[in-house]
């Protein structure tokens, strides 16, 4: 994938793989010249012997994001047997006509996901279950300053939630102190 137009015109397609193969596939695809992202968080663990070790925790298991064009998807699939398939956007596909539309994540959503995973002070979680979301909010202070999302209360904790359209509705969320956020007015959303 050395052509400049592929990089500019590409999208973040979602490849499904075995939940233990994300790191291996990332390395293999990066060697082949693709831009690949595995949704993970890195934390430092301190053991009793005072050894420190960085641990990479996969937040969205069984999925890797590959920035490429739709024309390259079959080449990637054939060259990497660890990838089962690319996700299909069921809402946009037409089964009667045999048309499949591959699911992808927009550049904006990918930037938000990368920002949250690299800056969140608390663990980031992922779910496909429906969450009851509240008001639109923006983070005003702390490591996630400037991030916009929706407020959700789960048990006694407050979370900021990012919705991701990955062929179906998915949610990425992390706990955040209420005093660090402010509501976004309807008129200032544009």
Helices and strands as residue ranges (DSSP letters): H 4-9, E 11-17, H 22-31, E 35-37, E 40-46, E 52-58, E 63-68, G 70-72, H 73-79, E 83-86, E 104-105, H 107-119, E 124-127, E 136-139, E 148-154, E 157-165, E 169-175, G 178-180, E 181-183, G 186-188
